[in-house]
Amino acid sequence: MLKKVLFTILIGTIFPIAVEAQGDERVSGTNELWTGITLKYKLNKKIRFSLEEQTRMTNNMNDLRSHFFEAGVRYRTSKNFSYKMNYRYTIRNEGHNVHRISLDANTVWKLKPTHFTFAYRFRAQHSFVV
């Protein structure tokens, strides 16, 4: 388990992949870098805590676009249903920071003989600028 965590950290921080960003045509050809780390702690079979930090660079990876911290708790009601509540604080380069609160309801159904999985997520969120 520890080896998997260390390998994930190594891949996510030392070997990030630059991709061409989709979006506004005026910035086409600009490379962006999105990198981050997530820590998860499973308290028991029903409750899991998570912390995430991400940095997003733009302008051929020369300028900070945004940096965010996210904390969440997931509660699994059954094998197929779970609920998750998140709080995210985003620091933006433009000078305005954003708070976001979200609530997710998830369902996953696996069809064993066919190896198909059906997953659905409903998210309600509220963001406010500081």
N, C-alpha and C positions, 0 to 999 in steps of 0.2 A: 504494500500500500504506500509506504513512504517513498519507494522508488518511483511509483507512478506519479506522485505529487511532485517530486523533484524533477522528473523528466518533463512534466507539463510546464513547470516554471521555467526550465531551461529553454524549451521550445518557444514558449510565449514571450520570453524577454530577450533572448540572445539571437534568435533567428526569426524576427518578425518579417512579415511579407508586405511589401508595398504594393498597393493596388491603385488602379486609376479610378478616381471617384466618379460616381454617377451624379448627375444634378445639373446645375446651371451651365449652359453652353459657354458662358464667358470664362469659366475656369476649366474648360476641358483641356486635357493634357497635363493637369496638375496631379502629382502623386500625393497620396495621403498614407498615413501610418496610423493604425489603430492597434494599441497594445494594452494589455491589462492582466490582472490576476484576480482570481476568485477563490475564496476560502469558504468551505462548507463544514459545518459541524452537525452531526446527526445525534440528537439527544436521545431519541428512542425511535421505534418504528413509525411513529406518527409525526414527530416534530423535528424539523431541521432548520438551522440558522445559517445565514450566508452573509458574507462581506465581499464586496467587489470594488475594485479600483481600476479605472481605465484612463488612458491618455490618448487623445486624438490630435495628430499633427496634420498640417496642410501646407500648401505652397511648396511642394517638393520636399516635404518633411522639415521645413525651416521654421515654421510658425506654429505656435500652440493654438489649436482650434477650440478644444475644450478638455476639461479634466473633471471626472466625476467619481464620487464615492457613493456606494449603495449598500444598504443594510436591509435584510429581509428575514422573514420567518415563514416557513411553509408548514401547514397542518394537513396531513393525509387522513381523510375520513374513512377511506376504504382502499382496496387494491386499485380501483379505477378512478377515484376522485380525490382531488386535493385543492386546497385554497392557499394563496400566498399573498402576503402583504409586504410591500417594499416602500422604502423611503430613499430618495436619491437627491443629492446636492451636487449641482453642476456649476463649475467655474468656467465661464466663457471668456474668450479673448476680446469680445466686443465690449466688455465692461459691465454686462448685466449677468448676474448669477440666477440660477433657477432651482427652486425646490420642487420635487415631484413626489406625490404619494400615489401608489397604485395598488389595486386589489385584483388578483387573478383567480379565476375558477378554471380548473383543468380537468379533463377527462382523457383517459387513454384506454383503448381496447385493443388487445392483441389477439389475432386469429391464429391459433397455434398450428393447425395443419398447413396453412398457406403462407405463414411468416409475414403476413400483412399486419400493419399497425394503423389504427385510426386514432388520431389525437386532435383535440379541440381545446382552444384557450379563449376564454372571454376575459377581457381586461377593461377595467374602468380606472381612469387616472385623472388626476387634477394637478396642474402645474401652475406655479405662480412665480413671477419674476421679482427679484430683490433689487 
